Amino acid sequence: MDSFYYGSRRRNSPISDRIDRALSQDLRVLRRTGSCFAVRGSTGSVYTVNISRTPSCTCPDNTVPCKHILFVLIKVLGVSPDDASLRRKTIRLSLLQHLATLRSPEPLVGASVTPMLRRNLPISRQKGSNSSKKTKVEIKEGDTCPVCMEELSKEEKLVACRECRNAIHHHCFQTWKINNTMKGKPASCVLCRAKWHGC
């Protein structure tokens, strides 16, 4: 992959350490609006990461890129951790254009489409069905959690949305739910935003 950033290609140890922290620490995407990502840091604080020509983060680390920017680039947007482009302060236009086309953990459908999905999804909604019944969690190889961006495993505790049936780590959903509650919002699916029932 060509370098998408300007600057020298010399490997910098502090940057390598930040990449390691971005990959190993408990960071979570709570929300995405365009090129802005709300990221919960490892201490529980929420920072805003803006992926632009000059990426920025509201965290107290004045170094660019910080671990939160690196987390978004690597885990959310799929830039390789070995890519020399991660060691730059300015993103080239070609990378920005490429990243703008990638899927991320934002709602995949608008609110007007959700009722149609509810009518057409093969989910049991007959009268008399037990509304507290848990949704069966089914995952395919390569499925990732829309919050932490880690691959899902059947050995982990997972939950799934009753509407879109997308799976998520139980602890990641709890983080999402707490964040919504603190903002006075009801618990909802990370992807389709349907009202969440259960856990």
C-alpha positions as CSV (number, residue, x, y, z in Angstrom):
1,M,0.0,0.0,0.0
2,D,1.4,3.4,-0.9
3,S,1.9,5.9,1.9
4,F,-1.1,8.1,2.3
5,Y,0.6,10.6,4.6
6,Y,3.3,13.1,3.9
7,G,6.5,13.0,6.0
8,S,9.5,10.8,6.7
9,R,9.2,7.0,6.7
10,R,11.5,6.5,9.7
11,R,9.9,4.2,12.3
12,N,9.4,6.1,15.5
13,S,9.3,4.2,18.7
14,P,6.8,6.4,20.5
15,I,4.4,6.0,17.5
16,S,4.9,2.3,17.6
17,D,4.0,2.3,21.3
18,R,0.9,4.3,20.6
19,I,-0.1,1.8,17.9
20,D,0.4,-1.0,20.4
21,R,-1.9,0.8,22.9
22,A,-4.5,1.5,20.2
23,L,-4.6,-2.2,19.5
24,S,-4.4,-3.6,23.0
25,Q,-6.3,-1.1,25.3
26,D,-10.0,-1.1,25.9
27,L,-11.1,1.6,23.4
28,R,-14.6,1.8,22.1
29,V,-16.4,3.6,19.3
30,L,-19.6,5.1,20.8
31,R,-20.9,7.1,17.8
32,R,-19.9,8.2,14.3
33,T,-21.1,11.3,12.6
34,G,-19.4,11.7,9.2
35,S,-15.7,11.9,9.8
36,C,-16.1,12.5,13.6
37,F,-16.0,9.5,16.0
38,A,-16.9,9.5,19.7
39,V,-14.3,7.2,21.2
40,R,-14.4,6.0,24.8
41,G,-10.8,5.9,26.1
42,S,-9.2,3.3,28.3
43,T,-10.0,5.5,31.4
44,G,-13.7,5.9,30.5
45,S,-13.4,9.4,29.2
46,V,-15.0,10.1,25.8
47,Y,-13.0,12.0,23.2
48,T,-13.9,13.2,19.7
49,V,-11.7,12.1,16.9
50,N,-11.9,14.0,13.6
51,I,-10.4,12.2,10.6
52,S,-9.5,15.0,8.2
53,R,-6.5,16.3,6.3
54,T,-5.0,17.0,9.8
55,P,-6.6,14.5,12.1
56,S,-7.4,15.7,15.6
57,C,-8.5,14.4,19.0
58,T,-9.9,16.1,22.1
59,C,-7.8,14.0,24.4
60,P,-5.1,15.6,26.5
61,D,-2.3,14.0,24.5
62,N,-1.0,16.7,22.2
63,T,0.9,14.2,20.0
64,V,-0.6,13.5,16.6
65,P,-1.6,10.9,15.9
66,C,-2.6,9.9,19.4
67,K,-3.8,6.3,20.3
68,H,-7.5,7.3,19.7
69,I,-6.8,8.5,16.1
70,L,-4.7,5.4,15.5
71,F,-7.6,3.2,16.9
72,V,-10.0,4.8,14.5
73,L,-7.7,4.5,11.5
74,I,-6.6,0.9,12.3
75,K,-9.5,-0.9,14.1
76,V,-12.5,1.1,12.6
77,L,-11.3,2.0,9.2
78,G,-9.0,-0.9,8.5
79,V,-5.6,0.7,7.8
80,S,-2.9,-1.9,8.4
81,P,-0.9,-1.3,11.7
82,D,2.3,-1.9,9.7
83,D,1.4,0.9,7.2
84,A,4.1,3.6,7.4
85,S,1.4,6.1,6.7
86,L,0.3,5.9,10.4
87,R,3.5,7.7,11.4
88,R,2.5,11.0,9.8
89,K,0.7,14.1,11.0
90,T,-1.1,14.9,7.8
91,I,-3.4,12.6,5.8
92,R,-3.2,12.7,2.0
93,L,-6.4,13.3,0.1
94,S,-6.3,9.8,-1.5
95,L,-6.6,8.1,1.9
96,L,-9.4,10.5,3.0
97,Q,-11.3,9.6,-0.1
98,H,-10.7,5.9,0.4
99,L,-11.7,6.0,4.1
100,A,-14.9,7.9,3.3
101,T,-16.2,4.9,1.3
102,L,-15.7,2.4,4.1
103,R,-18.4,0.9,6.3
104,S,-18.3,1.8,10.0
105,P,-20.4,1.3,13.1
106,E,-23.0,4.0,12.2
107,P,-26.6,3.3,11.5
108,L,-26.8,1.5,8.2
109,V,-30.4,2.6,7.5
110,G,-32.4,5.8,8.3
111,A,-35.3,5.9,10.7
112,S,-37.8,5.9,7.8
113,V,-36.5,2.5,6.6
114,T,-36.6,0.8,10.0
115,P,-40.4,0.1,10.0
116,M,-40.0,-1.6,6.6
117,L,-37.2,-3.8,8.0
118,R,-39.4,-4.8,11.0
119,R,-42.1,-6.0,8.7
120,N,-39.8,-7.9,6.4
121,L,-37.3,-9.6,8.7
122,P,-38.0,-13.2,9.5
123,I,-38.4,-12.7,13.2
124,S,-41.1,-14.3,15.2
125,R,-43.6,-11.6,16.2
126,Q,-46.9,-13.6,16.5
127,K,-49.4,-12.7,19.1
128,G,-48.7,-14.5,22.4
129,S,-45.0,-14.9,21.7
130,N,-42.8,-14.4,24.7
131,S,-41.4,-10.8,24.4
132,S,-38.7,-11.5,26.9
133,K,-37.4,-14.4,24.9
134,K,-33.8,-13.9,23.9
135,T,-32.8,-13.5,20.3
136,K,-30.7,-16.4,19.1
137,V,-27.2,-15.1,18.3
138,E,-25.8,-16.3,15.0
139,I,-22.4,-15.1,13.7
140,K,-20.4,-15.9,10.7
141,E,-16.6,-16.1,10.5
142,G,-15.1,-12.7,10.2
143,D,-18.1,-10.8,11.9
144,T,-16.9,-8.0,14.0
145,C,-18.3,-6.2,17.0
146,P,-19.6,-2.7,15.9
147,V,-18.3,-1.1,19.1
148,C,-14.8,-2.5,19.7
149,M,-14.2,-3.7,16.2
150,E,-12.8,-7.1,17.5
151,E,-13.8,-10.3,15.8
152,L,-16.8,-12.0,17.4
153,S,-16.4,-15.5,18.7
154,K,-19.0,-18.1,19.8
155,E,-17.0,-18.6,23.0
156,E,-17.7,-15.0,24.1
157,K,-20.9,-13.7,25.7
158,L,-22.8,-12.1,22.8
159,V,-26.2,-10.4,22.4
160,A,-28.1,-9.7,19.2
161,C,-30.6,-7.1,18.2
162,R,-34.2,-8.6,17.7
163,E,-34.7,-6.3,14.7
164,C,-31.6,-6.6,12.5
165,R,-30.1,-9.7,14.3
166,N,-26.6,-8.2,14.3
167,A,-24.4,-9.5,17.1
168,I,-22.4,-7.5,19.6
169,H,-20.2,-8.4,22.6
170,H,-22.4,-8.2,25.8
171,H,-19.9,-5.9,27.6
172,C,-19.7,-3.6,24.5
173,F,-23.4,-3.3,24.4
174,Q,-23.4,-2.5,28.1
175,T,-21.0,0.4,27.4
176,W,-23.2,1.6,24.6
177,K,-26.3,1.4,26.8
178,I,-24.7,3.3,29.6
179,N,-23.5,6.0,27.2
180,N,-27.1,6.4,25.9
181,T,-28.6,6.4,29.4
182,M,-26.2,9.2,30.4
183,K,-27.5,11.3,27.5
184,G,-31.2,10.5,28.4
185,K,-31.6,8.2,25.4
186,P,-33.2,4.8,25.5
187,A,-31.1,1.7,24.8
188,S,-31.0,1.0,21.1
189,C,-29.2,-1.2,18.6
190,V,-25.8,0.1,17.7
191,L,-26.4,-0.5,14.0
192,C,-30.2,-0.2,13.2
193,R,-31.1,2.0,16.2
194,A,-34.2,-0.1,17.0
195,K,-35.3,-0.1,20.6
196,W,-33.4,-2.7,22.5
197,H,-35.3,-5.3,24.5
198,G,-33.5,-7.2,27.3
199,C,-30.0,-7.0,28.9
